[in-house]
């Protein structure tokens, strides 16, 4: 692993040039061995915490969790936390690439036994410290996304969308879930996380499904209903392909002004530290976004075989790039009133951090201002300092959410903490 840390290339342009609607896209540099530059996961020393942007402050909302990945805030203010890690992948760690990835994930603080649990945190008095903490749902299968529709709570396990009866105020569900639809999983299951969001009227659910490879090297037949967002009809228990060519979508949110569905997407690897930028984009029904045949529109990736110039020609250019290899995952549009007005209707994004870029990128929470439903301005750092002076990862931000009071919550799966960002009263 130490030898691999010296492999790969170094970025030729600053990571900031890979942000925005028109990012810099340098010449690709394909390599046999990918760049490996993962920050060793250490956790937070006593008394340490991230650095908040001017005008904001951050404190721990909950500690001592088990790999918290995703957050969901119920209407009564209870916060649900998916404590989850990758499921077993009997066919997913073969060959040199698989061996490298297994070592990388272990160094990054992942790859352990999944808790397979959703925990409930209740802060009834709103002081930023939950008085009650319960195991809300247990015995799940690498859970990630959650969505409440009426009296039904939907949970996106790695292999199925499941629903449970929910009664407001309950602190634990013991009933057996009802499977709504199977989701792509199997023995490779390269990107295992599945997120879910309900349509505004609750009649449809939208589920993310990441690719089963980096760039279809396992064969395009292994990518059925992957690198996609799937639309689920919960009444009839059916699903259909809603949008495709999205290598690894994670965040899902409705933009408050336009009403459009937006997602954050992790792009492909092994063509240099400068490529390809992750991005967020509005999602069109039937839209194709390039993977694996092209990136950021019509930039061809010749590694995908056989080529598909017909698909490249219709590839949609994403709305806003988020930097190469930043692992942009969390997404939440701000509709609260606690934080300053300038954040209203803009997007908060959790950037988990790179494993394959020199120098490292991500490892922070950023904000993108919006106007009239579209990004409008440069990315701003909201929460930084997740890397120590020696470039070790004290924490890694993943899911983001807005609590009932309007504070920003961030799941940190290395620190095993949920952070809470509020205005600085000083």
DOROPA-533615 format. One record per residue (C-alpha): residue number from 0; residue in three letters; chain; x, y, z. Coordinates in nm, 3 decimals. Layout:
BEGIN
     k     r   c         X         Y         Z
   NUM   ala   A         X         Y         Z
...
REM end
This chain:
BEGIN
     k     r   c         X         Y         Z
     0   unk   A     0.000     0.000     0.000
     1   unk   A     0.287     0.236     0.081
     2   unk   A     0.436     0.162    -0.258
     3   unk   A     0.108     0.233    -0.430
     4   unk   A     0.088     0.569    -0.255
     5   unk   A     0.365     0.689    -0.483
     6   unk   A     0.194     0.574    -0.802
     7   unk   A    -0.003     0.782    -1.045
     8   unk   A     0.012     1.137    -1.170
     9   unk   A    -0.011     1.481    -1.015
    10   unk   A    -0.270     1.743    -1.106
    11   unk   A    -0.165     2.001    -1.363
    12   unk   A    -0.438     2.255    -1.283
    13   unk   A    -0.584     2.376    -0.950
    14   unk   A    -0.888     2.181    -0.837
    15   unk   A    -1.090     2.506    -0.831
    16   unk   A    -1.077     2.519    -1.212
    17   unk   A    -1.289     2.202    -1.213
    18   unk   A    -1.587     2.379    -1.056
    19   unk   A    -1.874     2.564    -1.220
    20   unk   A    -2.082     2.535    -1.538
    21   unk   A    -1.772     2.537    -1.763
    22   unk   A    -1.492     2.350    -1.584
    23   unk   A    -1.139     2.314    -1.720
    24   unk   A    -1.101     1.967    -1.874
    25   unk   A    -0.730     1.897    -1.939
    26   unk   A    -0.594     1.618    -2.157
    27   unk   A    -0.672     1.277    -2.011
    28   unk   A    -0.384     1.061    -1.885
    29   unk   A    -0.480     0.696    -1.867
    30   unk   A    -0.271     0.475    -1.636
    31   unk   A    -0.244     0.103    -1.568
    32   unk   A    -0.230     0.163    -1.192
    33   unk   A    -0.461     0.436    -1.066
    34   unk   A    -0.335     0.731    -0.868
    35   unk   A    -0.358     0.637    -0.501
    36   unk   A    -0.346     0.920    -0.249
    37   unk   A    -0.598     0.836     0.019
    38   unk   A    -0.592     1.023     0.349
    39   unk   A    -0.553     0.779     0.637
    40   unk   A    -0.863     0.780     0.858
    41   unk   A    -0.776     0.869     1.218
    42   unk   A    -1.085     1.025     1.376
    43   unk   A    -1.096     1.353     1.570
    44   unk   A    -0.860     1.424     1.860
    45   unk   A    -1.027     1.537     2.181
    46   unk   A    -1.160     1.889     2.147
    47   unk   A    -1.106     1.911     1.770
    48   unk   A    -1.376     1.997     1.520
    49   unk   A    -1.412     2.130     1.163
    50   unk   A    -1.376     2.498     1.078
    51   unk   A    -1.699     2.679     0.986
    52   unk   A    -1.723     2.965     0.737
    53   unk   A    -1.735     3.323     0.870
    54   unk   A    -2.071     3.396     1.032
    55   unk   A    -2.129     3.028     1.112
    56   unk   A    -2.035     2.792     1.393
    57   unk   A    -2.025     2.414     1.423
    58   unk   A    -2.077     2.176     1.715
    59   unk   A    -2.128     1.802     1.746
    60   unk   A    -2.494     1.702     1.743
    61   unk   A    -2.429     1.332     1.812
    62   unk   A    -2.113     1.126     1.868
    63   unk   A    -2.009     0.761     1.888
    64   unk   A    -2.213     0.646     1.590
    65   unk   A    -2.111     0.352     1.369
    66   unk   A    -2.017     0.481     1.023
    67   unk   A    -2.306     0.728     0.982
    68   unk   A    -2.368     0.778     0.611
    69   unk   A    -2.705     0.938     0.546
    70   unk   A    -2.956     1.159     0.725
    71   unk   A    -3.330     1.213     0.709
    72   unk   A    -3.534     1.459     0.916
    73   unk   A    -3.890     1.353     1.001
    74   unk   A    -4.172     1.611     1.014
    75   unk   A    -4.171     1.612     1.395
    76   unk   A    -3.799     1.697     1.399
    77   unk   A    -3.661     1.352     1.479
    78   unk   A    -3.338     1.282     1.290
    79   unk   A    -3.283     0.941     1.133
    80   unk   A    -2.924     0.828     1.071
    81   unk   A    -2.832     0.537     0.845
    82   unk   A    -2.533     0.364     1.008
    83   unk   A    -2.409     0.158     0.719
    84   unk   A    -2.114     0.023     0.524
    85   unk   A    -2.063    -0.182     0.211
    86   unk   A    -2.218    -0.530     0.193
    87   unk   A    -2.012    -0.838     0.106
    88   unk   A    -1.904    -0.835    -0.259
    89   unk   A    -1.781    -1.185    -0.348
    90   unk   A    -1.705    -1.084    -0.708
    91   unk   A    -1.620    -0.721    -0.643
    92   unk   A    -1.255    -0.733    -0.531
    93   unk   A    -1.090    -0.946    -0.797
    94   unk   A    -0.770    -0.860    -0.981
    95   unk   A    -0.528    -0.575    -0.924
    96   unk   A    -0.799    -0.307    -0.933
    97   unk   A    -1.010    -0.489    -0.677
    98   unk   A    -0.714    -0.545    -0.448
    99   unk   A    -0.620    -0.178    -0.467
   100   unk   A    -0.976    -0.069    -0.393
   101   unk   A    -1.003    -0.299    -0.091
   102   unk   A    -0.684    -0.153     0.056
   103   unk   A    -0.793     0.202    -0.026
   104   unk   A    -1.131     0.164     0.145
   105   unk   A    -0.973     0.014     0.457
   106   unk   A    -0.729     0.306     0.481
   107   unk   A    -1.019     0.547     0.431
   108   unk   A    -1.211     0.403     0.725
   109   unk   A    -1.457     0.190     0.528
   110   unk   A    -1.500    -0.178     0.454
   111   unk   A    -1.579    -0.292     0.808
   112   unk   A    -1.883    -0.484     0.926
   113   unk   A    -2.194    -0.281     0.850
   114   unk   A    -2.412    -0.188     1.148
   115   unk   A    -2.715    -0.225     0.917
   116   unk   A    -2.910     0.007     1.142
   117   unk   A    -3.108     0.331     1.136
   118   unk   A    -3.080     0.526     1.460
   119   unk   A    -3.330     0.790     1.576
   120   unk   A    -3.210     1.108     1.750
   121   unk   A    -3.466     1.327     1.927
   122   unk   A    -3.386     1.683     2.031
   123   unk   A    -3.724     1.775     2.175
   124   unk   A    -3.615     2.102     2.335
   125   unk   A    -3.422     2.220     2.027
   126   unk   A    -3.098     2.295     2.212
   127   unk   A    -2.881     2.112     1.958
   128   unk   A    -2.825     1.806     2.178
   129   unk   A    -3.059     1.507     2.145
   130   unk   A    -3.199     1.379     2.475
   131   unk   A    -3.316     1.051     2.325
   132   unk   A    -3.136     0.801     2.103
   133   unk   A    -3.285     0.470     1.996
   134   unk   A    -3.222     0.189     1.749
   135   unk   A    -3.510     0.276     1.516
   136   unk   A    -3.467    -0.003     1.259
   137   unk   A    -3.225    -0.296     1.274
   138   unk   A    -3.134    -0.598     1.065
   139   unk   A    -3.122    -0.402     0.738
   140   unk   A    -2.895    -0.466     0.439
   141   unk   A    -2.651    -0.177     0.393
   142   unk   A    -2.925     0.089     0.420
   143   unk   A    -2.877     0.439     0.282
   144   unk   A    -3.164     0.662     0.169
   145   unk   A    -3.493     0.714     0.357
   146   unk   A    -3.822     0.883     0.263
   147   unk   A    -4.152     0.923     0.448
   148   unk   A    -4.473     0.923     0.242
   149   unk   A    -4.786     0.954     0.455
   150   unk   A    -4.766     0.674     0.712
   151   unk   A    -4.512     0.470     0.515
   152   unk   A    -4.135     0.499     0.569
   153   unk   A    -3.930     0.386     0.270
   154   unk   A    -3.574     0.260     0.319
   155   unk   A    -3.334     0.199     0.032
   156   unk   A    -3.128    -0.107     0.118
   157   unk   A    -2.849    -0.199    -0.121
   158   unk   A    -3.065    -0.465    -0.287
   159   unk   A    -3.428    -0.355    -0.237
   160   unk   A    -3.660    -0.067    -0.160
   161   unk   A    -3.853    -0.161     0.155
   162   unk   A    -4.135     0.017     0.341
   163   unk   A    -4.248     0.013     0.701
   164   unk   A    -4.560     0.147     0.872
   165   unk   A    -4.474     0.467     1.061
   166   unk   A    -4.662     0.646     1.336
   167   unk   A    -4.550     0.996     1.433
   168   unk   A    -4.349     0.999     1.751
   169   unk   A    -4.254     0.631     1.746
   170   unk   A    -3.895     0.564     1.846
   171   unk   A    -3.863     0.209     1.716
   172   unk   A    -4.011    -0.007     1.441
   173   unk   A    -4.012    -0.383     1.499
   174   unk   A    -4.251    -0.484     1.222
   175   unk   A    -4.114    -0.666     0.922
   176   unk   A    -4.071    -0.445     0.617
   177   unk   A    -4.258    -0.497     0.291
   178   unk   A    -4.042    -0.517    -0.021
   179   unk   A    -4.158    -0.273    -0.287
   180   unk   A    -3.904    -0.351    -0.563
   181   unk   A    -3.571    -0.523    -0.602
   182   unk   A    -3.275    -0.294    -0.672
   183   unk   A    -2.958    -0.379    -0.867
   184   unk   A    -2.709    -0.553    -0.637
   185   unk   A    -2.549    -0.894    -0.700
   186   unk   A    -2.199    -1.031    -0.638
   187   unk   A    -2.007    -0.733    -0.785
   188   unk   A    -2.218    -0.444    -0.651
   189   unk   A    -1.941    -0.193    -0.722
   190   unk   A    -2.138     0.114    -0.611
   191   unk   A    -2.366    -0.015    -0.338
   192   unk   A    -2.537     0.297    -0.201
   193   unk   A    -2.900     0.357    -0.294
   194   unk   A    -3.074     0.684    -0.212
   195   unk   A    -3.448     0.754    -0.239
   196   unk   A    -3.669     1.061    -0.261
   197   unk   A    -4.045     1.093    -0.302
   198   unk   A    -4.219     1.306    -0.563
   199   unk   A    -4.403     1.609    -0.433
   200   unk   A    -4.736     1.425    -0.433
   201   unk   A    -4.589     1.097    -0.307
   202   unk   A    -4.711     0.896    -0.604
   203   unk   A    -4.359     0.814    -0.727
   204   unk   A    -4.023     0.744    -0.569
   205   unk   A    -3.685     0.807    -0.729
   206   unk   A    -3.392     0.579    -0.643
   207   unk   A    -3.022     0.621    -0.726
   208   unk   A    -2.829     0.324    -0.862
   209   unk   A    -2.453     0.359    -0.913
   210   unk   A    -2.254     0.180    -1.183
   211   unk   A    -2.119    -0.173    -1.141
   212   unk   A    -1.771    -0.068    -1.254
   213   unk   A    -1.547     0.229    -1.321
   214   unk   A    -1.609     0.250    -1.695
   215   unk   A    -1.805    -0.065    -1.789
   216   unk   A    -1.498    -0.292    -1.770
   217   unk   A    -1.724    -0.568    -1.633
   218   unk   A    -1.932    -0.559    -1.951
   219   unk   A    -2.230    -0.341    -2.031
   220   unk   A    -2.463    -0.632    -1.950
   221   unk   A    -2.360    -0.590    -1.583
   222   unk   A    -2.494    -0.234    -1.590
   223   unk   A    -2.866    -0.300    -1.628
   224   unk   A    -3.058    -0.032    -1.435
   225   unk   A    -2.726     0.104    -1.305
   226   unk   A    -2.552     0.440    -1.346
   227   unk   A    -2.907     0.562    -1.329
   228   unk   A    -3.198     0.709    -1.143
   229   unk   A    -3.495     0.475    -1.130
   230   unk   A    -3.860     0.576    -1.095
   231   unk   A    -4.069     0.352    -0.869
   232   unk   A    -4.448     0.324    -0.865
   233   unk   A    -4.501     0.213    -0.504
   234   unk   A    -4.867     0.122    -0.552
   235   unk   A    -4.801    -0.122    -0.835
   236   unk   A    -4.448    -0.216    -0.719
   237   unk   A    -4.287    -0.144    -1.055
   238   unk   A    -3.985     0.053    -1.164
   239   unk   A    -3.858     0.210    -1.484
   240   unk   A    -3.540     0.379    -1.601
   241   unk   A    -3.587     0.754    -1.543
   242   unk   A    -3.240     0.888    -1.636
   243   unk   A    -2.915     0.712    -1.729
   244   unk   A    -2.545     0.772    -1.793
   245   unk   A    -2.500     0.898    -1.433
   246   unk   A    -2.197     0.701    -1.310
   247   unk   A    -2.267     0.714    -0.936
   248   unk   A    -2.551     0.942    -0.830
   249   unk   A    -2.603     0.987    -0.457
   250   unk   A    -2.769     1.309    -0.346
   251   unk   A    -3.129     1.374    -0.451
   252   unk   A    -3.326     1.691    -0.386
   253   unk   A    -3.607     1.899    -0.533
   254   unk   A    -3.497     2.251    -0.626
   255   unk   A    -3.741     2.486    -0.449
   256   unk   A    -3.776     2.745    -0.728
   257   unk   A    -3.797     2.525    -1.038
   258   unk   A    -3.940     2.210    -0.879
   259   unk   A    -3.681     2.007    -1.074
   260   unk   A    -3.509     1.697    -0.942
   261   unk   A    -3.134     1.746    -0.887
   262   unk   A    -2.862     1.495    -0.811
   263   unk   A    -2.493     1.486    -0.723
   264   unk   A    -2.278     1.243    -0.925
   265   unk   A    -1.935     1.087    -0.869
   266   unk   A    -1.755     1.059    -1.200
   267   unk   A    -1.502     0.808    -1.339
   268   unk   A    -1.140     0.739    -1.240
   269   unk   A    -0.803     0.635    -1.385
   270   unk   A    -0.757     0.910    -1.644
   271   unk   A    -0.559     1.148    -1.429
   272   unk   A    -0.585     1.369    -1.123
   273   unk   A    -0.757     1.643    -1.323
   274   unk   A    -1.038     1.427    -1.465
   275   unk   A    -1.326     1.383    -1.440
   276   unk   A    -1.499     1.647    -1.226
   277   unk   A    -1.789     1.531    -1.014
   278   unk   A    -2.102     1.736    -1.070
   279   unk   A    -2.456     1.822    -0.974
   280   unk   A    -2.727     1.852    -1.232
   281   unk   A    -3.098     1.877    -1.289
   282   unk   A    -3.234     1.543    -1.407
   283   unk   A    -3.453     1.508    -1.714
   284   unk   A    -3.694     1.222    -1.768
   285   unk   A    -3.525     1.005    -2.033
   286   unk   A    -3.203     1.206    -2.015
   287   unk   A    -2.863     1.045    -2.085
   288   unk   A    -2.557     1.199    -1.917
   289   unk   A    -2.268     1.023    -2.090
   290   unk   A    -2.139     0.737    -1.878
   291   unk   A    -1.951     0.527    -1.980
   292   unk   A    -1.905     0.653    -2.334
   293   unk   A    -1.836     1.020    -2.267
   294   unk   A    -1.796     1.270    -1.985
   295   unk   A    -1.922     1.622    -1.928
   296   unk   A    -2.117     1.613    -2.250
   297   unk   A    -1.947     1.482    -2.564
   298   unk   A    -1.589     1.427    -2.435
   299   unk   A    -1.531     1.070    -2.551
   300   unk   A    -1.389     0.805    -2.321
   301   unk   A    -1.233     0.549    -2.554
   302   unk   A    -1.204     0.290    -2.277
   303   unk   A    -1.575     0.209    -2.310
   304   unk   A    -1.616    -0.067    -2.567
   305   unk   A    -1.779    -0.097    -2.808
   306   unk   A    -1.810     0.279    -2.871
   307   unk   A    -2.156     0.434    -2.895
   308   unk   A    -2.133     0.758    -3.095
   309   unk   A    -2.513     0.768    -3.109
   310   unk   A    -2.531     0.798    -2.730
   311   unk   A    -2.239     1.039    -2.710
   312   unk   A    -2.422     1.269    -2.950
   313   unk   A    -2.717     1.304    -2.713
   314   unk   A    -2.523     1.319    -2.386
   315   unk   A    -2.647     1.608    -2.171
   316   unk   A    -2.389     1.848    -2.029
   317   unk   A    -2.427     1.860    -1.648
   318   unk   A    -2.531     2.190    -1.494
   319   unk   A    -2.243     2.244    -1.251
   320   unk   A    -1.907     2.073    -1.194
   321   unk   A    -1.788     2.010    -0.839
   322   unk   A    -1.417     1.937    -0.879
   323   unk   A    -1.223     1.628    -0.985
   324   unk   A    -1.248     1.331    -0.750
   325   unk   A    -1.409     1.530    -0.468
   326   unk   A    -1.659     1.247    -0.409
   327   unk   A    -1.954     1.485    -0.391
   328   unk   A    -2.237     1.293    -0.227
   329   unk   A    -2.463     1.491     0.005
   330   unk   A    -2.714     1.740    -0.141
   331   unk   A    -2.966     1.962     0.036
   332   unk   A    -3.137     2.279    -0.085
   333   unk   A    -3.182     2.525     0.196
   334   unk   A    -3.541     2.624     0.272
   335   unk   A    -3.497     2.720     0.637
   336   unk   A    -3.475     3.062     0.797
   337   unk   A    -3.215     3.010     1.071
   338   unk   A    -2.908     3.059     0.850
   339   unk   A    -2.844     3.392     0.674
   340   unk   A    -3.087     3.476     0.393
   341   unk   A    -2.821     3.446     0.122
   342   unk   A    -2.823     3.067     0.167
   343   unk   A    -3.192     3.038     0.090
   344   unk   A    -3.271     2.802    -0.199
   345   unk   A    -2.900     2.734    -0.262
   346   unk   A    -2.737     2.392    -0.240
   347   unk   A    -2.524     2.247     0.040
   348   unk   A    -2.303     1.959    -0.076
   349   unk   A    -2.104     1.707     0.128
   350   unk   A    -1.772     1.623    -0.039
   351   unk   A    -1.646     1.294     0.103
   352   unk   A    -1.296     1.349    -0.035
   353   unk   A    -1.065     1.198    -0.297
   354   unk   A    -0.868     0.877    -0.282
   355   unk   A    -0.704     0.915    -0.621
   356   unk   A    -0.595     1.275    -0.671
   357   unk   A    -0.264     1.447    -0.601
   358   unk   A    -0.306     1.681    -0.422
   359   unk   A    -0.620     1.568    -0.242
   360   unk   A    -0.957     1.728    -0.313
   361   unk   A    -1.289     1.748    -0.133
   362   unk   A    -1.297     1.668     0.239
   363   unk   A    -1.533     1.959     0.303
   364   unk   A    -1.890     2.086     0.282
   365   unk   A    -1.955     2.348     0.015
   366   unk   A    -2.238     2.578    -0.089
   367   unk   A    -2.352     2.677    -0.438
   368   unk   A    -2.581     2.981    -0.461
   369   unk   A    -2.889     2.952    -0.685
   370   unk   A    -3.108     3.210    -0.857
   371   unk   A    -3.431     3.132    -1.041
   372   unk   A    -3.366     2.759    -1.007
   373   unk   A    -3.012     2.760    -1.152
   374   unk   A    -2.661     2.784    -1.002
   375   unk   A    -2.557     3.147    -0.978
   376   unk   A    -2.204     3.204    -0.859
   377   unk   A    -1.888     3.042    -0.731
   378   unk   A    -1.873     2.756    -0.482
   379   unk   A    -1.819     2.861    -0.121
   380   unk   A    -1.654     2.657     0.155
   381   unk   A    -1.891     2.604     0.450
   382   unk   A    -1.709     2.344     0.659
   383   unk   A    -1.337     2.265     0.620
   384   unk   A    -1.056     2.129     0.835
   385   unk   A    -1.142     1.760     0.801
   386   unk   A    -0.775     1.692     0.715
   387   unk   A    -0.508     1.735     0.981
   388   unk   A    -0.182     1.925     0.932
   389   unk   A    -0.025     1.592     0.837
   390   unk   A    -0.299     1.530     0.578
   391   unk   A    -0.475     1.255     0.772
   392   unk   A    -0.855     1.238     0.766
   393   unk   A    -0.998     1.325     1.104
   394   unk   A    -1.340     1.313     0.941
   395   unk   A    -1.513     1.275     0.605
   396   unk   A    -1.849     1.446     0.537
   397   unk   A    -2.115     1.248     0.354
   398   unk   A    -2.489     1.317     0.383
   399   unk   A    -2.627     1.663     0.460
   400   unk   A    -2.973     1.763     0.581
   401   unk   A    -3.156     2.059     0.733
   402   unk   A    -3.313     2.005     1.074
   403   unk   A    -3.650     2.140     1.189
   404   unk   A    -3.489     2.452     1.336
   405   unk   A    -3.306     2.529     1.010
   406   unk   A    -2.958     2.419     1.115
   407   unk   A    -2.740     2.222     0.874
   408   unk   A    -2.658     1.864     0.974
   409   unk   A    -2.360     1.672     0.833
   410   unk   A    -2.291     1.299     0.869
   411   unk   A    -1.918     1.231     0.924
   412   unk   A    -1.850     0.860     0.870
   413   unk   A    -1.485     0.868     0.985
   414   unk   A    -1.539     1.084     1.293
   415   unk   A    -1.860     0.887     1.364
   416   unk   A    -2.020     1.222     1.442
   417   unk   A    -2.309     1.431     1.316
   418   unk   A    -2.208     1.797     1.300
   419   unk   A    -2.456     2.083     1.335
   420   unk   A    -2.396     2.422     1.174
   421   unk   A    -2.576     2.730     1.303
   422   unk   A    -2.523     3.109     1.282
   423   unk   A    -2.238     3.251     1.488
   424   unk   A    -2.391     3.481     1.746
   425   unk   A    -2.064     3.662     1.814
REM end
